[in-house]
């Protein structure tokens, strides 16, 4: 008999919050009368395999229970299953990780209880999915929230090293540290659908969602079913200029800054003409010193369990 809902739980997400969530999740799912199965990840990349298997077994909904990395792996597994013609379940997300930016972009607040409640309401929305090729992933990797290139990526790398803080505070401290590590902008060429931008860029964020780092609003007006990436391009600024920009990003008002450009495009190519590109996709490292990345947005290819009604 087919299982309606498969929960893929990362037990080490949120410093062990995933393990606690798994136990509570079973109690809540039993009480709600769900036809379900809970499976636990054991290593990096395991959630991709588990999501593919769940799709192939006929699951109707596959739920990522963890942080952004878990959500990204489940997304990749479901997209691979679709490409192979082995199933097309909807995706759900319960954010119990560090940043939970993927869940935020899908309109799902962090926390087990609220995430489970949204899941049981069963509202589904179409969702665009990003695809990026280059460097560590010449064959490509899917992403749901966004790709960060430059300063943003280094902040993520540094945040992973900070073990004594979690959540937004972790990323904020990492951002302050990164001011002294990454402040010389590489010369980049950004190719868009109808334009080419060439400049020293401290950061290029290519968003399908709205937020990164647990509280930095890279694309405050972003919508994940409009068929377009929202780009936030930051030119060269001083260290003090970076410090001044941080509160603007937390409020989503950076578009008013003279060194910030907000653009939209379905296809994006970013090339380092001088220097190199550190980059991540949904918090997963793409490269630490890459030369070029190609990105494409795939409109409405996945269903997401979400309360959003204004995705487009």
C-alpha positions in Angstrom: 0.0 0.0 0.0 1.3 3.4 -0.9 2.2 5.8 1.9 0.5 9.2 1.6 3.2 11.3 3.4 6.9 10.6 3.9 8.8 12.8 6.4 12.5 13.0 5.7 14.2 14.1 9.0 17.7 15.3 9.4 18.4 14.3 13.1 21.4 16.7 13.4 19.7 19.8 12.0 19.3 22.7 14.5 21.8 21.1 16.8 19.8 18.1 17.4 16.4 19.7 17.0 15.7 17.3 14.1 16.0 14.3 16.4 13.6 15.8 18.9 11.2 16.8 16.1 11.1 13.2 14.8 9.7 11.8 18.1 7.1 14.6 18.4 6.3 14.3 14.7 5.2 10.7 15.1 2.9 11.6 18.0 1.3 14.5 16.0 0.9 12.4 12.8 -0.7 9.6 14.7 -3.1 12.0 16.4 -4.0 13.5 13.0 -4.6 10.1 11.5 -2.1 10.5 8.8 -0.9 7.6 6.6 2.8 8.4 6.9 6.3 7.2 7.3 9.3 8.8 9.0 12.8 8.2 7.6 16.0 9.6 9.0 19.0 10.8 7.0 22.4 9.3 7.9 24.9 11.4 5.9 25.2 14.3 3.5 23.3 13.6 0.3 21.1 10.9 1.9 17.9 13.0 1.7 18.3 13.1 -2.1 18.2 9.3 -2.3 15.4 9.1 0.2 13.2 11.6 -1.7 13.8 9.8 -4.9 12.8 6.5 -3.3 9.7 8.0 -1.8 8.6 9.4 -5.1 9.2 6.0 -6.8 7.2 4.3 -4.1 4.2 6.5 -4.9 4.2 9.0 -2.0 1.9 11.9 -2.5 3.8 14.4 -0.3 7.4 14.3 0.7 8.3 16.6 3.6 11.8 17.9 4.5 12.2 18.2 8.2 15.3 20.1 9.0 17.1 23.2 7.7 17.9 24.6 4.3 20.4 21.9 3.5 17.8 19.2 4.1 15.2 21.1 2.1 17.6 21.5 -0.8 18.4 17.8 -0.9 14.8 16.7 -0.8 14.1 19.2 -3.6 16.9 17.7 -5.7 15.6 14.2 -5.0 12.1 15.1 -6.1 13.3 16.9 -9.2 15.5 13.9 -10.2 12.5 11.6 -9.8 10.4 13.9 -12.0 13.1 13.9 -14.7 13.3 10.1 -14.5 9.5 9.8 -14.7 9.4 7.9 -11.4 6.9 10.0 -9.5 5.8 13.6 -8.9 4.8 14.1 -5.3 4.3 17.6 -3.8 7.0 18.9 -1.4 6.4 20.0 2.2 8.8 21.6 4.5 9.0 21.8 8.3 11.8 24.2 9.3 13.8 23.1 12.4 17.2 24.1 11.2 19.5 27.1 11.6 18.3 29.6 9.0 15.1 28.1 7.6 15.2 30.5 4.7 13.8 28.0 2.3 10.7 27.5 4.5 10.3 31.2 4.9 10.3 31.8 1.2 7.5 29.2 0.9 5.4 31.0 3.5 6.1 28.4 6.2 7.3 29.8 9.6 10.0 28.0 11.5 8.9 25.4 14.1 7.5 21.9 14.2 4.0 22.8 15.3 3.2 25.5 12.8 4.9 23.6 10.0 2.8 20.5 10.8 -0.4 22.6 10.9 0.3 24.0 7.5 1.0 20.6 6.2 -2.3 19.1 7.4 -4.2 22.0 5.8 -3.0 20.6 2.5 -3.0 23.8 0.4 -0.7 23.4 -2.6 0.9 26.1 -4.7 3.0 25.9 -7.9 6.7 26.7 -7.3 9.5 27.7 -9.6 12.8 25.8 -9.2 16.2 27.1 -9.9 19.0 25.1 -11.7 22.7 26.1 -11.5 25.6 24.6 -13.4 29.3 25.1 -12.8 32.4 24.3 -10.8 31.6 21.5 -8.2 28.4 20.7 -10.1 29.1 20.7 -13.9 26.1 18.5 -14.3 24.0 21.0 -12.4 22.1 21.2 -9.1 18.5 22.3 -8.3 17.7 25.0 -5.7 14.6 26.5 -4.2 15.6 29.6 -2.3 18.6 31.2 -3.9 22.3 31.3 -5.0 24.6 33.6 -3.2 27.9 34.7 -4.9 30.6 36.7 -3.1 30.2 38.3 0.3 27.0 36.4 1.0 28.6 33.0 0.3 31.6 33.8 2.5 29.2 34.7 5.3 27.7 31.3 5.0 31.1 29.6 5.1 32.0 31.5 8.2 28.7 30.9 9.9 29.2 27.1 9.6 32.4 27.5 11.6 30.7 29.3 14.5 29.4 26.6 16.9 28.5 28.8 19.9 25.6 30.6 18.2 22.7 29.6 16.1 19.9 31.2 14.1 20.2 34.7 12.8 22.7 35.7 15.5 25.1 33.2 14.0 24.9 34.7 10.5 25.1 38.3 11.9 28.4 37.5 13.7 29.6 35.8 10.6 28.7 38.9 8.5 30.7 41.1 10.8 33.7 38.7 10.6 33.4 38.6 6.8 33.9 42.3 6.6 37.6 41.7 7.4 38.0 38.7 5.1 36.1 39.6 1.9 36.0 43.2 1.0 37.7 43.5 -2.4 35.1 43.0 -5.0 36.0 40.8 -8.1 35.3 42.2 -11.5 32.2 40.2 -12.7 30.1 40.1 -15.8 26.4 39.3 -15.1 24.5 38.3 -18.2 20.7 38.7 -18.0 17.8 38.0 -20.4 18.0 41.4 -21.9 21.2 43.0 -20.6 24.8 42.5 -19.6 26.1 44.2 -16.4 29.9 44.4 -15.8 31.2 45.8 -12.5 33.3 45.1 -9.4 30.6 43.2 -7.4 30.9 42.5 -3.8 27.9 40.3 -3.9 25.4 38.9 -6.4 22.3 37.2 -4.9 20.1 35.3 -7.3 16.8 34.6 -5.5 13.8 32.5 -6.0 12.8 33.0 -2.4 13.2 36.2 -0.3 15.7 35.7 2.5 19.1 34.3 3.3 21.1 33.9 6.5 18.0 33.7 8.7 17.2 37.4 8.4 18.8 39.1 5.4 16.1 40.1 2.9 17.9 39.7 -0.4 14.7 39.9 -2.4 12.0 41.4 -0.2 9.5 41.6 -3.1 10.5 38.2 -4.5 7.8 35.7 -5.5 8.5 32.0 -6.1 6.0 31.4 -8.9 6.4 34.4 -11.2 8.9 32.8 -13.6 11.7 35.2 -12.8 14.8 35.3 -10.5 15.1 38.4 -8.3 18.8 39.6 -8.3 20.5 41.8 -5.8 23.8 43.1 -7.0 26.1 45.0 -4.7 29.0 47.0 -6.1 32.3 47.8 -4.4 31.8 49.5 -1.0 34.2 50.1 1.9 34.2 48.1 5.1 32.2 50.8 6.8 29.9 50.8 3.8 29.3 47.1 4.4 28.6 47.8 8.0 26.0 50.4 7.0 24.4 48.1 4.5 23.8 45.2 7.0 20.8 46.9 8.7 19.3 47.8 5.4 19.4 44.2 4.3 17.7 43.1 7.6 14.9 45.6 6.8 14.8 44.9 3.0 15.5 48.6 2.1 18.8 48.1 0.3 17.3 49.0 -3.1 17.7 52.7 -2.1 21.4 52.4 -1.8 23.4 53.8 -4.8 25.7 50.7 -4.9 22.8 48.3 -5.0 20.9 47.2 -8.1 17.8 45.0 -8.1 17.1 43.2 -11.3 14.9 40.3 -12.7 15.8 37.6 -15.2 14.9 34.0 -16.0 18.4 33.1 -17.3 21.6 34.4 -15.5 25.3 33.8 -16.2 27.9 35.2 -13.8 31.5 35.2 -14.9 34.6 36.4 -12.9 36.7 38.4 -15.3 39.1 39.3 -12.5 39.2 37.4 -9.2 37.0 34.4 -8.3 33.5 33.5 -7.2 32.8 31.9 -3.8 29.2 30.7 -4.2 26.5 28.6 -2.5 23.0 27.3 -3.5 20.5 27.1 -0.6 23.5 27.2 1.8 25.2 24.2 0.0 28.7 25.1 -1.3 29.0 25.4 -5.1 32.6 26.7 -5.2 35.1 28.6 -3.1 37.0 30.1 -6.0 34.9 29.5 -9.1 35.1 31.2 -12.5 31.6 31.0 -13.9 28.1 29.9 -13.1 25.0 29.4 -15.3 21.5 29.6 -13.8 18.1 28.9 -15.2 14.6 29.2 -13.6 12.2 26.4 -14.3 8.7 27.9 -13.9 6.1 26.1 -11.9 7.7 22.6 -12.1 7.0 21.6 -8.5 4.1 21.7 -6.1 4.8 22.9 -2.6 2.5 22.6 0.4 2.2 26.3 1.4 -0.3 28.8 2.7 0.8 31.3 0.0 -1.9 32.6 -2.2 0.1 35.4 -3.8 3.1 33.5 -5.1 2.7 34.9 -8.6 
